[in-house]
Amino acid sequence: MTEGIRVAAIDDVEPGEALLLPLELTGTEEPISLFRDDDGTYYCMDDTCSHEDASLSEGWIEACEVECPLHSSRFCLRNGRPMCLPATEPVSTHRLEVRDGDIWIFPGVPADTADQ
């Protein structure tokens, strides 16, 4: 398995905030964001809302969910599932690891397959 990609230091993202990762860094076709829940837990998932083209990194993060800034759909940060309408399709998650004060992601590897 790949070593992953270092995307940030743990202090680069405040609790309740998100960081949109450059496509050049992730090597993906779709934008990916790093989310830090209000309890300090990190999550990684695709940045684009599955309902309509909106950046989830610009949404509100609270209680392990991110709310889309466009139509208020909420997504579970753990598994990407929509928690309410109008979104009905999940958003892809990506495995991440915190190592020595840095955050590493594994684009394309779902978060739920990581040993946690």
GINOR-V681008 format. One record per residue. N is the residue number from 0. RES is the residue in three letters. PSI is psi in radians with two decimals (none if undefined). OMEGA is omega in whole degrees, 0 to 359 (none if undefined). BURIAL is # if it has 24 or more other C-alpha atoms within 12 Angstrom, else .. Layout:
N/RES/PSI/OMEGA/BURIAL ; N/RES/PSI/OMEGA/BURIAL
This chain:
0/MET/2.61/181/. ; 1/THR/2.74/178/. ; 2/GLU/-0.24/183/. ; 3/GLY/3.12/182/. ; 4/ILE/2.19/175/# ; 5/ARG/2.17/184/# ; 6/VAL/-0.35/183/# ; 7/ALA/2.85/168/# ; 8/ALA/2.74/184/. ; 9/ILE/-0.48/180/# ; 10/ASP/-0.02/180/. ; 11/ASP/-0.32/182/. ; 12/VAL/2.08/179/# ; 13/GLU/2.71/175/. ; 14/PRO/2.38/181/# ; 15/GLY/0.19/182/# ; 16/GLU/3.00/178/# ; 17/ALA/2.77/179/# ; 18/LEU/2.05/175/# ; 19/LEU/2.15/184/# ; 20/LEU/2.40/180/# ; 21/PRO/2.42/178/. ; 22/LEU/-0.59/179/. ; 23/GLU/-0.52/180/. ; 24/LEU/-0.78/185/. ; 25/THR/-0.44/182/# ; 26/GLY/0.33/182/. ; 27/THR/2.84/177/. ; 28/GLU/-0.50/181/. ; 29/GLU/2.52/179/# ; 30/PRO/2.49/177/# ; 31/ILE/2.51/176/# ; 32/SER/2.65/174/# ; 33/LEU/2.20/182/# ; 34/PHE/2.49/173/# ; 35/ARG/1.98/181/# ; 36/ASP/2.88/181/# ; 37/ASP/-0.28/176/. ; 38/ASP/0.01/178/. ; 39/GLY/-0.07/180/. ; 40/THR/2.44/180/# ; 41/TYR/2.54/176/# ; 42/TYR/2.73/178/# ; 43/CYS/2.27/178/# ; 44/MET/2.93/178/# ; 45/ASP/2.56/185/# ; 46/ASP/-0.38/187/# ; 47/THR/2.24/177/# ; 48/CYS/2.42/181/# ; 49/SER/-0.22/180/# ; 50/HIS/-0.80/181/# ; 51/GLU/2.78/186/. ; 52/ASP/1.58/177/. ; 53/ALA/2.55/182/. ; 54/SER/2.03/179/# ; 55/LEU/-0.42/178/# ; 56/SER/-0.26/177/# ; 57/GLU/0.05/182/# ; 58/GLY/-3.02/182/# ; 59/TRP/2.32/184/# ; 60/ILE/2.17/180/# ; 61/GLU/2.45/173/# ; 62/ALA/0.79/177/. ; 63/CYS/0.48/176/# ; 64/GLU/2.68/170/# ; 65/VAL/2.35/179/# ; 66/GLU/2.22/179/# ; 67/CYS/2.33/181/# ; 68/PRO/-0.20/184/. ; 69/LEU/-0.95/184/. ; 70/HIS/0.24/173/. ; 71/SER/0.32/170/# ; 72/SER/2.51/178/# ; 73/ARG/2.49/180/# ; 74/PHE/2.43/176/# ; 75/CYS/2.22/180/# ; 76/LEU/-0.41/181/# ; 77/ARG/-0.75/188/# ; 78/ASN/-0.03/177/# ; 79/GLY/0.03/182/# ; 80/ARG/2.48/176/# ; 81/PRO/2.43/181/# ; 82/MET/-0.21/179/# ; 83/CYS/2.88/176/. ; 84/LEU/2.74/15/. ; 85/PRO/-0.18/179/. ; 86/ALA/2.43/177/# ; 87/THR/-0.23/181/. ; 88/GLU/2.50/179/. ; 89/PRO/2.91/174/# ; 90/VAL/2.41/182/# ; 91/SER/2.38/175/# ; 92/THR/2.87/179/# ; 93/HIS/2.39/179/# ; 94/ARG/2.53/173/# ; 95/LEU/2.78/176/# ; 96/GLU/2.55/171/# ; 97/VAL/2.09/182/# ; 98/ARG/2.13/173/. ; 99/ASP/0.75/177/. ; 100/GLY/0.08/179/. ; 101/ASP/2.74/179/. ; 102/ILE/2.22/180/# ; 103/TRP/2.36/178/# ; 104/ILE/2.79/179/# ; 105/PHE/1.44/183/# ; 106/PRO/2.34/178/# ; 107/GLY/-0.20/177/# ; 108/VAL/1.96/182/. ; 109/PRO/2.51/181/# ; 110/ALA/-0.58/185/# ; 111/ASP/-0.07/176/. ; 112/THR/-0.10/181/. ; 113/ALA/2.54/174/. ; 114/ASP/2.01/182/. ; 115/GLN/none/none/.
